[in-house]
Structures are given as structure tokens and as C-alpha cells.
Amino acid sequence: MFCKNCGAEMGESSRFCPRCGHDRMGEMQQNREIVEDNRIRYQVKPEFNLPYQIILTLWRIIIYLFFICACTSIHKLWFEYPTTFLITMGLVIAYIAIRLILGKMQYNDLEYNFYATKIEYKDGFINKEEKELKYNFVREVTMHQNILERLCGIGTIRIFTSASSGGYGYSNKHNNMRGRNGIYIHCVRDVQSQYQLIKQIIDEGTPED
């Protein structure tokens, strides 16, 4: 065999090149790390929780309708012309149905893959999106459950980087880098155990100072 550093011939069992002293074991270790970092250690696929999504959508609609009624006189039309109320309710139902269908399709293509030294976010719905975060940039990993999430048996895992504020509010969006230098993983089933496993993987993949 030949040394990959200087091209000199060296024995099959030799660790160091006789000419330049290149360490073949270090090269093999580096190659092993590259292979390891291309293998998924753990994958999280958020769950499309129907009761949770319906409640969130209804709450959003109630807020919208409140502001519309406060800024316009549409509620008067509902009493004077009942047909306008039926049309409004029909639009609300259509909005809920479309939002739930699109949300379900979104979750089907959503995944978070944890490798040896990085996490990769993938979303292939409509527009394909992929993002990567190295563990050495991770500052903190937290788990959060609000009352609604606890009732629905799900939770949120937050991964902050050194540039994250750590305090940007709640959102039901999936991605969750959103230009904020971190990742939110929403609608995670069995969130406590998955949080512990993710934290362990990130701790193991973070180089020591």
C-alpha cells in the first residue's frame, strides 16, 4: 500500500509512513467519523394530532371573527340577512377543512434526523426545504408542554443555539428555524422520553472544550 500523504510505499500493517510519518490510524478514524455522521441515529416525526389542530384553528377563527365584527358591521348583516351568516359559516367550515388537510399533508413529509454531530430538518411539502444544525452550536435543549398539549398527549422540544434569545414565543409552525437560529419540534408524542434521548445524542455529539 502507499501513503496517501506523500505516496511512499508502506507495509499493510504499518501505522506510520516511513518517509513523512503520516498516521494511518488517524486517517481511518476520520473516515469512520465521516461514515458515522452519514448514519441517522434517531428520527423524530411530529404527529398530526387532530383534536389539537382543530382547537388551534377554531381559536384562531374566533379571534379573526371578533376583530372583523369589532371593525365592521358584518354582525348586523347576520341578523338582518340570515343568508350572510350561513355563507360566513360555510366559509369558516371550508377554511377549517382546507387547513386541516394541508396540515396533514405537511406533517407526512416532515422529519427531524439526528446524526452523530448534527441535526437535519426536512420538509418536502409543496416547496422542499432542508436545514442543518451542528451540535457544537447548540446552547440548550428544553421540553415544553402547555395545558392544551398535555391534554392531547403531545409536547414541544426546543433546541437553542448560542445566537438564540431562548425566549421567542409559542408558534404552531413546524419548522422552526424561521431565521431565529434554533429549532422547535412541535406535536411530539411521548415528548419526555424523546427529549431525554435527543438531549443525550446532542451531548454525546458535542465536542468537549
VENVEN-V500278 format. One line per field, one symbol per residue. ss: DSSP state (A for helix, B for strand, O for the rest). psi: psi as a letter, one per 30 degrees, with the letter a starting at -180 (. if undefined). burial: b if it has 16 or more other ideal C-beta (glycine too) atoms within 10 Angstrom, else e. A space follows every 10 residues. Layout:
ss: ???
psi: ???
burial: ???
//
This chain:
ss: OBOOOOOOBO OOOOOBOOOO OOBAAAAAAA AAAAAAOOOO OBBBOOOOOA AAAAAAAAAA AAAAAAAAAA AOOAAAAAAA OAAAAAAAAA AAAAAAAAAA AAAAAAAAOB BBBBOOOBBB BBBOOOOOBB BBBBAAABBB BBBBOOAAAA AAOBBBBBBB BOOOOOOOOO OOOOOOOOOO OBBBBBBBBO AAAAAAAAAA AAAAAOOOO
psi: lkkfefglkl legkekkfef gkjeeeeeee eeeeeefgkk ekkkjkkjje eeeeeeeeee eeeeeeeeef flgefeeeee jfeeeeeeee eeeeeeeeee eeeeeeffgk ljkkaeglkk kkjgkdkkkk lkkkfffkek klkkjleeee efhlakkkjk lffkfggkak kglechehgg hakkjlhkkh eeeeeeeeee eeeegkkk.
burial: eebeeeeeeb eeeeeebeee ebebeeeeee eeeeeeeeee eeebbbbbbe ebbeeebeee beeeeeeeee eeeeeeebee eeeeeeebee ebeeebeebe eebeebbeeb bbbbbbbbbe bebeeeeeee eebebebbee bebebeeebe ebebbbbbbb beebeeeeee eeebbbbeee ebbbbbbbee beebbeebbe bbeebeeee
//
